[in-house]
Amino acid sequence: MSDHITLAEGNLEKTTTTLNLGPTHPATHGVFQNIIELDGEKILKATSTVGYIHRAFEKISERRNLYQITTLTDRLNYCSSPINNMGWHMTCEKLLGVKTPKRVDYLRVIIMELARISDHLICNSIVGVDSGAYSGFLYLMQYREMIYEIYEEVCGARITTNIGRIGGFERNFNNKCFEILDKFLVEYPKQLKEFERLFVRNRIFMERTIGCGPISAERALNYGFTGPNLRAAGVDYDVRVHTPYSSYEDFDFTIPVGSTGDCYDRFLVRQEEMWQSISIIRQAYQKVKEFKGADAEVYHADVPEYYLPPKEDVYTKMEALIYHFKIIMGEIDMPVGEVYHSVEGANGELGFYLVSDGSRSPYRVHFRRPCFIYYQAYPELIKGGMLSDAIITMSSLNLIAGELDA
């Protein structure tokens, strides 16, 4: 922190303060640096810095095989990494011309909507913490744990999940997975309702968030906003509706839209999206239950060139051994092509641009990370507000440091 003197009106002198908010300040929720010029507690100017965790994921991807890139996508938005994984797999499937079975689509929807809930409950409960209310955070975290237990049953991991494979999942969902899901669908709505009673009409919370960090629909579109932050500004754009994937067209759900684009509207939009996600999960779960016999055991497409065969087949069948060897050693060429595929990530449109020249690794890869776009608007959103508003605005944007620098 430092002070410097600037000239004010007349012959009076005015002192402003330059404050480094971050990059390791606990209130920034990650490695963000914001150089803020303050007049008392009022923000006159802010300059954001990116680059603290640049990891060259895109360039690393251009030296890896398709299935090896999945683990890199985990590290983007690590609060909802299964959506990143699924988005990458769908991009690969688009290039390879792979058609996934309906049961795979529905299982993916269940996992992706659980990830959306996990992400939103973290964001909204942290907004509560940053406004001075810690109880809501404690109410919801136990249900994030329950979601992670479902991940663990499906793939063995919790945060950086590496969940699924090109063409589907690496294994079928077991009974324990569905038991935890049943329990979650019964218990979480009750807790979510209790959480809403703590915040939605709470006078202190409303005064802290209404009018804080607003953005208009026009400015949001100019910046390239998507997801809850754009919908809170009044634009009803959702990739699941406008460009359906993974059979989202089979489900009935609504898109919540705000009007002011401030912290309060962003909170309400995410809150309603959790209710919609619960509805989508129930619909998808019911559709999964309708599969009988052999169809109920389907969990991946028939793509032996890109999907690892079962281990017992590798030990007993020559064809399975050959495919296993070629996949592991990266000896299968990709078709020539150029594709872009996007999914509705928990914090916006998550897109993957993939160019193949026919070799065994991508010629070019680009990740469209929504948080990288939001952060560019952050100085504008907090200008003219109070220092305390800068913290809660950052929380309500759901800025995830892992998405800033790929």
Secondary structure per residue as TSV (DSSP state, phi and psi in degrees):
chain	resnum	aa	ss	phi	psi
A	1	M	-	360.0	140.7
A	2	S	E	-147.4	156.0
A	3	D	E	-111.3	147.7
A	4	H	E	-145.8	159.1
A	5	I	E	-100.0	131.6
A	6	T	E	-125.4	152.9
A	7	L	E	-80.5	134.5
A	8	A	-	-108.7	-166.6
A	9	E	S	-65.8	148.8
A	10	G	T	65.7	-142.2
A	11	N	T	-100.8	6.5
A	12	L	-	-79.0	148.2
A	13	E	E	-108.4	146.6
A	14	K	E	-127.5	134.5
A	15	T	E	-100.5	127.2
A	16	T	E	-113.7	159.4
A	17	T	E	-118.7	134.6
A	18	T	E	-101.5	123.1
A	19	L	E	-120.5	131.8
A	20	N	E	-90.0	104.4
A	21	L	E	-91.4	97.8
A	22	G	-	98.8	-178.3
A	23	P	S	-83.2	-5.8
A	24	T	S	-117.5	24.4
A	25	H	-	-76.5	133.9
A	26	P	G	-59.5	-28.0
A	27	A	G	-74.0	-12.1
A	28	T	G	-88.7	-4.5
A	29	H	T	57.5	32.1
A	30	G	S	150.2	-171.5
A	31	V	S	-89.8	75.5
A	32	F	-	-113.1	135.9
A	33	Q	E	-115.9	130.5
A	34	N	E	-131.5	117.8
A	35	I	E	-90.3	110.3
A	36	I	E	-112.9	131.1
A	37	E	E	-98.8	123.3
A	38	L	E	-116.3	140.5
A	39	D	E	-108.9	95.4
A	40	G	T	69.8	-113.7
A	41	E	T	-109.6	1.1
A	42	K	E	-86.1	133.3
A	43	I	E	-85.4	119.6
A	44	L	E	-91.0	-34.4
A	45	K	E	-159.1	147.3
A	46	A	E	-139.3	140.6
A	47	T	E	-127.6	119.6
A	48	S	E	-94.3	148.1
A	49	T	E	-122.6	132.3
A	50	V	-	-116.3	163.2
A	51	G	-	119.1	1.7
A	52	Y	T	-75.7	-22.6
A	53	I	T	-129.6	37.7
A	54	H	-	-64.1	125.6
A	55	R	-	-123.6	1.9
A	56	A	-	58.8	38.3
A	57	F	H	-58.7	-40.2
A	58	E	H	-65.1	-41.0
A	59	K	H	-71.4	-36.3
A	60	I	H	-62.2	-39.0
A	61	S	H	-61.4	-30.3
A	62	E	T	-77.0	0.7
A	63	R	T	-119.4	10.8
A	64	R	S	-123.3	162.2
A	65	N	-	-77.7	163.0
A	66	L	G	-56.2	-46.6
A	67	Y	G	-71.8	-20.4
A	68	Q	G	-80.0	-12.5
A	69	I	S	-81.5	-19.4
A	70	T	H	-55.1	-40.9
A	71	T	H	-66.5	-23.4
A	72	L	H	-73.8	-36.1
A	73	T	H	-66.4	-27.0
A	74	D	T	-54.8	-35.3
A	75	R	T	-86.5	6.6
A	76	L	S	-78.8	-94.7
A	77	N	S	-91.8	95.2
A	78	Y	T	-77.8	-2.9
A	79	C	T	-82.0	-16.4
A	80	S	S	-147.7	52.2
A	81	S	H	-62.0	-28.7
A	82	P	H	-57.5	-33.4
A	83	I	H	-65.4	-39.8
A	84	N	H	-60.3	-45.6
A	85	N	H	-59.9	-49.0
A	86	M	H	-63.2	-40.5
A	87	G	H	-60.8	-41.5
A	88	W	H	-67.1	-43.0
A	89	H	H	-61.2	-41.1
A	90	M	H	-65.7	-34.4
A	91	T	H	-63.4	-45.3
A	92	C	H	-62.1	-42.9
A	93	E	H	-63.7	-33.5
A	94	K	H	-65.5	-41.4
A	95	L	H	-68.2	-40.3
A	96	L	H	-86.1	-9.5
A	97	G	T	73.8	32.5
A	98	V	-	-89.6	130.4
A	99	K	-	-105.9	118.7
A	100	T	-	-86.1	145.7
A	101	P	-	-64.7	156.9
A	102	K	H	-59.7	-39.4
A	103	R	H	-62.8	-37.6
A	104	V	H	-63.0	-43.7
A	105	D	H	-57.9	-45.4
A	106	Y	H	-68.6	-38.6
A	107	L	H	-64.6	-38.3
A	108	R	H	-63.4	-41.2
A	109	V	H	-61.3	-42.7
A	110	I	H	-57.9	-48.5
A	111	I	H	-65.9	-43.1
A	112	M	H	-66.4	-37.4
A	113	E	H	-74.2	-32.4
A	114	L	H	-62.3	-41.6
A	115	A	H	-63.5	-37.4
A	116	R	H	-64.5	-43.5
A	117	I	H	-61.6	-45.5
A	118	S	H	-57.4	-43.8
A	119	D	H	-67.3	-46.4
A	120	H	H	-66.0	-39.2
A	121	L	H	-68.1	-32.4
A	122	I	H	-65.6	-48.5
A	123	C	H	-60.3	-51.7
A	124	N	H	-68.9	-36.0
A	125	S	H	-70.4	-32.3
A	126	I	H	-71.4	-35.6
A	127	V	H	-58.3	-39.4
A	128	G	H	-62.7	-44.1
A	129	V	H	-61.2	-44.0
A	130	D	H	-72.4	-12.8
A	131	S	T	-99.6	4.0
A	132	G	T	102.0	9.0
A	133	A	-	-119.2	108.2
A	134	Y	-	-91.4	-21.3
A	135	S	H	-60.6	-42.0
A	136	G	H	-59.1	-37.9
A	137	F	H	-58.7	-44.8
A	138	L	H	-67.6	-33.6
A	139	Y	H	-63.7	-39.6
A	140	L	H	-94.6	-24.6
A	141	M	H	-61.3	-31.0
A	142	Q	H	-65.3	-24.5
A	143	Y	H	-85.9	-24.6
A	144	R	H	-63.5	-39.6
A	145	E	H	-59.8	-39.9
A	146	M	H	-64.8	-39.7
A	147	I	H	-63.1	-41.4
A	148	Y	H	-64.6	-31.8
A	149	E	H	-66.0	-34.1
A	150	I	H	-66.5	-45.4
A	151	Y	H	-54.4	-44.4
A	152	E	H	-61.6	-37.6
A	153	E	H	-70.4	-32.0
A	154	V	H	-80.0	-40.6
A	155	C	H	-134.1	-7.9
A	156	G	S	90.6	-5.5
A	157	A	-	-119.5	170.6
A	158	R	S	-123.9	-52.0
A	159	I	S	-101.0	-65.3
A	160	T	S	-88.8	91.1
A	161	T	-	-80.4	-32.8
A	162	N	-	49.6	42.0
A	163	I	-	-86.2	136.0
A	164	G	-	84.6	176.5
A	165	R	B	-144.0	169.1
A	166	I	T	-61.8	118.0
A	167	G	T	103.1	-10.6
A	168	G	B	156.8	-135.2
A	169	F	-	-114.6	159.8
A	170	E	S	-78.7	-15.7
A	171	R	S	-155.6	162.1
A	172	N	-	-76.0	156.4
A	173	F	-	-72.1	132.5
A	174	N	-	-89.1	174.2
A	175	N	H	-63.9	-37.2
A	176	K	H	-62.8	-36.6
A	177	C	H	-58.7	-46.3
A	178	F	H	-71.3	-30.1
A	179	E	H	-64.8	-43.3
A	180	I	H	-65.5	-39.3
A	181	L	H	-62.8	-43.5
A	182	D	H	-57.6	-45.6
A	183	K	H	-63.8	-41.5
A	184	F	H	-62.1	-44.7
A	185	L	H	-67.0	-22.4
A	186	V	H	-84.8	-44.2
A	187	E	H	-87.3	-38.8
A	188	Y	H	-64.7	-41.2
A	189	P	H	-56.9	-36.7
A	190	K	H	-65.1	-43.4
A	191	Q	H	-69.5	-35.7
A	192	L	H	-64.9	-37.3
A	193	K	H	-65.1	-40.6
A	194	E	H	-64.1	-40.6
A	195	F	H	-60.2	-43.1
A	196	E	H	-63.0	-38.3
A	197	R	H	-64.5	-27.6
A	198	L	H	-73.4	-29.0
A	199	F	H	-119.6	-46.2
A	200	V	T	-57.0	-41.7
A	201	R	T	-110.5	19.8
A	202	N	-	-76.9	120.8
A	203	R	H	-60.7	-42.3
A	204	I	H	-63.5	-46.1
A	205	F	H	-63.4	-41.4
A	206	M	H	-63.5	-42.2
A	207	E	H	-67.6	-28.3
A	208	R	H	-78.4	-23.7
A	209	T	H	-113.7	-32.1
A	210	I	T	-68.5	125.2
A	211	G	T	81.2	3.5
A	212	C	S	-94.4	124.6
A	213	G	S	58.3	46.4
A	214	P	-	-78.6	158.8
A	215	I	-	-147.7	139.4
A	216	S	-	-79.3	163.0
A	217	A	H	-61.1	-40.9
A	218	E	H	-63.8	-46.3
A	219	R	H	-66.5	-38.5
A	220	A	H	-61.9	-42.8
A	221	L	H	-67.2	-38.4
A	222	N	H	-62.9	-37.2
A	223	Y	H	-73.7	-25.4
A	224	G	T	98.3	24.9
A	225	F	-	-61.4	147.6
A	226	T	-	-141.9	-177.1
A	227	G	H	66.9	-157.3
A	228	P	H	-57.5	-34.4
A	229	N	H	-67.1	-34.1
A	230	L	H	-76.4	-42.0
A	231	R	H	-65.3	-32.4
A	232	A	T	-64.8	-24.7
A	233	A	T	-85.8	-3.5
A	234	G	T	109.8	7.8
A	235	V	-	-107.3	120.9
A	236	D	-	-90.5	55.4
A	237	Y	-	-96.6	124.6
A	238	D	-	-142.7	123.6
A	239	V	H	-58.7	-34.7
A	240	R	H	-61.5	-26.2
A	241	V	H	-98.8	-45.0
A	242	H	H	-77.2	-32.6
A	243	T	S	-137.9	76.3
A	244	P	-	-60.1	144.8
A	245	Y	-	-140.3	164.8
A	246	S	T	48.6	37.0
A	247	S	T	62.3	29.2
A	248	Y	G	-62.5	-21.3
A	249	E	G	-67.4	-12.8
A	250	D	G	-83.3	-3.5
A	251	F	S	-114.6	151.4
A	252	D	-	-105.0	114.2
A	253	F	-	-155.6	160.9
A	254	T	-	-112.4	158.3
A	255	I	-	-106.1	110.0
A	256	P	-	-68.5	138.4
A	257	V	-	-133.0	137.2
A	258	G	-	-97.8	-158.3
A	259	S	S	-141.2	-36.2
A	260	T	S	-97.2	-20.2
A	261	G	-	69.2	20.8
A	262	D	S	-94.6	-178.1
A	263	C	H	-60.4	-37.9
A	264	Y	H	-66.3	-44.3
A	265	D	H	-65.4	-38.5
A	266	R	H	-63.8	-38.8
A	267	F	H	-62.3	-47.6
A	268	L	H	-66.2	-39.1
A	269	V	H	-62.4	-46.5
A	270	R	H	-65.0	-35.6
A	271	Q	H	-62.5	-46.5
A	272	E	H	-69.0	-33.8
A	273	E	H	-63.7	-31.5
A	274	M	H	-64.6	-39.8
A	275	W	H	-63.5	-41.7
A	276	Q	H	-66.2	-37.3
A	277	S	H	-64.2	-39.8
A	278	I	H	-59.9	-43.1
A	279	S	H	-62.9	-43.0
A	280	I	H	-64.3	-42.4
A	281	I	H	-60.8	-43.9
A	282	R	H	-61.6	-41.7
A	283	Q	H	-65.1	-44.3
A	284	A	H	-66.0	-40.0
A	285	Y	H	-62.6	-40.1
A	286	Q	H	-64.8	-39.4
A	287	K	H	-66.6	-37.4
A	288	V	H	-63.1	-39.6
A	289	K	H	-64.5	-23.2
A	290	E	T	-77.4	-13.8
A	291	F	-	-76.2	132.2
A	292	K	-	-124.3	158.9
A	293	G	G	61.5	-134.4
A	294	A	G	-65.1	-30.7
A	295	D	G	-63.7	-27.1
A	296	A	G	-76.5	-5.9
A	297	E	G	-105.3	1.2
A	298	V	-	-78.3	125.0
A	299	Y	-	-139.0	9.9
A	300	H	B	-160.1	159.9
A	301	A	-	-79.1	164.3
A	302	D	S	-87.1	82.5
A	303	V	-	-132.7	74.3
A	304	P	T	-61.2	-22.8
A	305	E	T	-69.8	-22.4
A	306	Y	T	-126.9	-6.2
A	307	Y	S	-114.7	122.4
A	308	L	-	-60.9	131.8
A	309	P	-	-72.4	159.9
A	310	P	-	-57.5	146.6
A	311	K	H	-61.4	-37.9
A	312	E	H	-64.0	-30.9
A	313	D	H	-72.4	-35.2
A	314	V	H	-61.1	-36.8
A	315	Y	H	-77.6	-19.1
A	316	T	H	-122.9	-14.5
A	317	K	-	-126.0	130.3
A	318	M	H	-63.6	-42.4
A	319	E	H	-62.1	-42.0
A	320	A	H	-64.8	-38.7
A	321	L	H	-63.5	-40.5
A	322	I	H	-64.4	-47.6
A	323	Y	H	-61.7	-42.3
A	324	H	H	-59.0	-46.4
A	325	F	H	-63.1	-45.8
A	326	K	H	-66.8	-37.9
A	327	I	H	-69.1	-48.2
A	328	I	H	-64.1	-39.0
A	329	M	T	-86.0	-1.5
A	330	G	T	67.1	43.3
A	331	E	-	-105.7	21.2
A	332	I	-	-112.4	121.4
A	333	D	-	-75.8	146.9
A	334	M	-	-89.2	153.6
A	335	P	-	-69.3	152.3
A	336	V	S	-70.2	135.1
A	337	G	E	175.9	171.1
A	338	E	E	-141.2	117.0
A	339	V	E	-133.4	151.5
A	340	Y	E	-130.8	131.6
A	341	H	E	-136.6	138.7
A	342	S	E	-129.0	152.3
A	343	V	E	-127.7	160.9
A	344	E	E	-83.3	90.7
A	345	G	E	-66.4	168.7
A	346	A	T	-63.2	-27.1
A	347	N	T	-118.7	21.2
A	348	G	E	139.6	-172.2
A	349	E	E	-71.2	115.4
A	350	L	E	-103.0	113.2
A	351	G	E	-116.9	152.5
A	352	F	E	-128.9	121.7
A	353	Y	E	-106.4	122.9
A	354	L	E	-130.8	124.4
A	355	V	E	-117.6	129.3
A	356	S	E	-120.1	134.6
A	357	D	-	-103.8	13.4
A	358	G	S	94.9	2.6
A	359	S	S	-89.5	-164.9
A	360	R	S	-93.9	-7.5
A	361	S	S	-128.8	154.6
A	362	P	-	-61.6	143.6
A	363	Y	S	-74.7	-37.2
A	364	R	E	-150.3	138.3
A	365	V	E	-134.7	136.4
A	366	H	E	-137.8	134.6
A	367	F	E	-103.2	126.2
A	368	R	E	-90.9	104.4
A	369	R	-	-101.1	117.7
A	370	P	H	-61.1	-34.5
A	371	C	H	-66.0	-31.3
A	372	F	H	-60.4	-34.9
A	373	I	H	-76.6	-43.4
A	374	Y	H	-60.3	-40.3
A	375	Y	H	-64.8	-27.7
A	376	Q	H	-66.3	-26.7
A	377	A	H	-88.7	-10.3
A	378	Y	H	-56.9	-46.4
A	379	P	H	-58.0	-37.4
A	380	E	H	-68.0	-37.8
A	381	L	H	-68.5	-33.5
A	382	I	H	-96.4	-9.7
A	383	K	T	-63.0	129.8
A	384	G	T	90.3	-9.7
A	385	G	S	-93.4	-175.6
A	386	M	B	-90.2	161.3
A	387	L	H	-58.3	-41.0
A	388	S	H	-63.9	-29.0
A	389	D	H	-68.3	-29.3
A	390	A	H	-63.0	-36.7
A	391	I	H	-69.4	-48.9
A	392	I	H	-71.4	-29.0
A	393	T	H	-66.5	-42.4
A	394	M	H	-60.0	-41.8
A	395	S	H	-63.9	-44.0
A	396	S	H	-72.2	-22.5
A	397	L	H	-74.6	-15.5
A	398	N	T	60.1	48.1
A	399	L	-	-72.7	120.9
A	400	I	-	-108.9	119.2
A	401	A	G	-58.2	-33.6
A	402	G	G	-63.6	-20.2
A	403	E	G	-91.7	-9.7
A	404	L	T	-69.2	-46.3
A	405	D	-	-124.7	108.2
A	406	A	-	-94.7	360.0
